[in-house]
Amino acid sequence: MIKSGEILRVCIIGVATLVLIAGCATPPKVRVDKDSHTDFASYKTFAWFESTAAIEPQKTSTLVGERVRAAVIAALQSKGYVLSEVQPDFRVSYLLNAYERPRESGMRLGLGAAGSSGNVGGGVGVSIPLGKRTEIAAAMTLDIIDGKRNAQVWTGTYETVVSDVDIKDTDANLLVAAILAKFPGP
């Protein structure tokens, strides 16, 4: 026979395990890579890198592009950089992909069975997710290209959930701010 103290102990262990698992979940993070030989502190001016490739990746709408550019310009200017098309110290390019992906509701239905004989016990459980939903995610990459060497010297990538496939101002600002917070500079 199962005693009430054992049930309480199992419940406490279960709740503690769930809290531990939830605490281990990490939020999305910015991934960066940089040229270790570049003196980023010497950069003062920037401009846009205009691709001359005949085949370009899937383009976002003009409105989304303008939102991203405005967010990048504002973020870099707030760091002290000056927008200048005349021999800029570095050029900026970006890739942006917004897409719909499945999302689990977090709710699951569990079925289980257990048995016990003396001090020996065992159990089997099955868990299935409840509900299917989708969310809109966006992945952005910002690249920094040295103006004199015409070589990529820094890249930052961030992926997060956004409000719409057509990136709005707040989402563009969020993506750009998260990435450029990791950009070394003055």
C-alpha positions in Angstrom: 0.0 0.0 0.0 1.3 3.5 -0.9 1.6 5.8 2.0 0.6 9.5 1.8 4.2 10.5 2.7 5.5 8.7 -0.3 3.0 10.4 -2.6 4.1 13.8 -1.3 7.7 13.0 -1.7 7.2 11.9 -5.4 5.2 15.1 -6.1 7.9 17.3 -4.6 10.6 15.5 -6.6 8.4 15.9 -9.8 7.9 19.6 -9.3 11.6 20.2 -8.5 12.5 18.3 -11.7 10.2 20.5 -13.8 11.5 23.7 -12.2 15.1 22.5 -12.9 14.3 21.7 -16.5 12.5 25.0 -17.0 15.5 26.8 -15.5 17.9 25.1 -17.9 16.0 26.4 -21.0 18.1 29.1 -22.5 16.7 32.0 -24.4 17.9 32.6 -28.0 21.3 34.1 -28.1 23.3 36.1 -30.6 26.1 34.1 -32.4 29.1 36.2 -33.5 32.4 35.6 -35.2 35.1 38.2 -35.9 38.5 38.7 -37.4 40.8 38.8 -34.4 43.3 41.0 -36.3 40.9 43.9 -37.0 41.1 47.1 -34.9 37.3 47.8 -34.5 38.1 50.8 -32.3 39.5 52.6 -35.4 36.2 52.4 -37.2 34.3 55.7 -37.3 32.2 55.7 -40.5 29.9 53.2 -42.2 27.8 52.8 -45.3 25.7 50.0 -46.9 27.3 47.2 -48.8 25.4 46.9 -52.1 25.6 43.4 -53.5 26.5 43.0 -57.2 25.7 39.3 -57.3 23.6 38.3 -60.3 21.7 35.8 -58.1 20.6 37.1 -54.7 18.9 35.3 -51.9 15.1 35.7 -51.5 14.5 39.4 -51.0 12.3 40.9 -48.4 9.8 43.5 -49.3 11.1 47.1 -49.8 9.2 48.2 -46.7 10.9 45.5 -44.6 14.3 46.4 -46.1 13.7 50.1 -45.2 12.8 49.2 -41.6 15.9 47.1 -41.2 18.1 49.8 -42.7 16.6 52.4 -40.4 17.1 50.2 -37.4 20.8 49.5 -38.3 21.5 53.2 -39.0 19.9 54.3 -35.7 21.7 51.6 -33.7 25.1 52.4 -35.2 24.6 56.1 -34.8 23.7 55.6 -31.2 27.1 53.9 -30.8 28.8 56.9 -32.2 29.3 55.9 -35.9 28.7 58.3 -38.7 26.9 57.3 -41.9 29.2 58.3 -44.8 29.2 57.1 -48.4 32.6 58.6 -49.0 35.3 56.0 -48.1 33.5 54.5 -45.1 35.6 52.5 -42.6 33.1 49.6 -42.9 30.1 48.5 -44.8 27.0 46.7 -43.5 25.0 44.0 -45.2 22.2 41.9 -43.9 20.2 38.7 -44.6 16.8 38.3 -43.1 14.5 35.3 -43.2 11.0 35.3 -41.6 9.1 32.1 -41.6 6.3 30.2 -39.9 7.3 27.2 -37.8 5.4 24.7 -35.6 5.3 25.5 -31.9 4.4 23.1 -29.1 1.8 24.3 -26.7 3.8 23.0 -23.8 0.8 21.1 -22.6 1.1 17.3 -22.8 -1.2 14.4 -21.9 0.5 11.7 -20.0 -0.6 8.1 -19.5 1.2 5.9 -17.2 1.2 2.6 -15.3 3.2 1.5 -12.3 3.6 -1.5 -10.2 5.3 -2.3 -7.0 6.2 -5.4 -5.0 7.9 -4.9 -1.7 10.9 -2.6 -2.3 10.9 -3.1 -6.1 9.0 -0.8 -8.4 8.7 0.1 -12.0 6.7 2.2 -14.3 5.9 3.0 -18.0 4.7 6.3 -19.3 3.6 7.8 -22.6 3.3 11.5 -23.3 1.8 13.2 -26.3 1.6 17.0 -27.0 -1.8 18.7 -26.9 -2.6 21.2 -29.6 -0.7 22.3 -32.6 0.2 25.9 -33.1 2.6 27.9 -35.2 4.7 30.9 -34.6 6.5 33.4 -36.8 10.3 33.4 -36.4 12.9 35.6 -38.0 16.6 34.9 -38.4 18.8 37.9 -39.2 22.5 38.0 -40.0 24.4 41.3 -40.0 27.8 41.3 -41.7 30.5 44.0 -41.4 32.9 44.4 -44.3 36.1 46.4 -43.9 36.1 49.4 -46.3 39.7 49.3 -47.2 40.3 45.5 -47.5 36.8 44.7 -48.8 36.8 41.7 -46.5 34.3 40.5 -44.0 35.6 41.2 -40.5 32.5 40.5 -38.3 29.2 38.7 -38.4 26.3 38.4 -36.0 23.2 36.2 -36.2 20.1 36.2 -34.1 16.9 34.2 -34.4 13.7 34.9 -32.4 9.9 34.9 -32.5 8.4 38.0 -34.2 4.9 39.3 -34.7 4.6 39.0 -38.4 6.4 37.7 -41.5 6.5 41.3 -42.7 8.9 42.5 -40.1 7.5 45.5 -38.3 9.6 48.4 -36.8 9.6 47.0 -33.3 10.8 43.5 -34.5 13.5 45.1 -36.8 14.7 47.2 -33.8 14.8 44.1 -31.6 16.7 42.0 -34.0 19.2 44.7 -34.9 19.7 45.8 -31.3 20.4 42.3 -30.1 23.0 41.7 -32.8 24.8 45.1 -32.6 25.0 44.9 -28.8 27.7 42.3 -29.5 29.5 44.5 -32.1 32.9 45.7 -30.8 33.6 49.4 -31.3 34.3 52.8 -29.8 
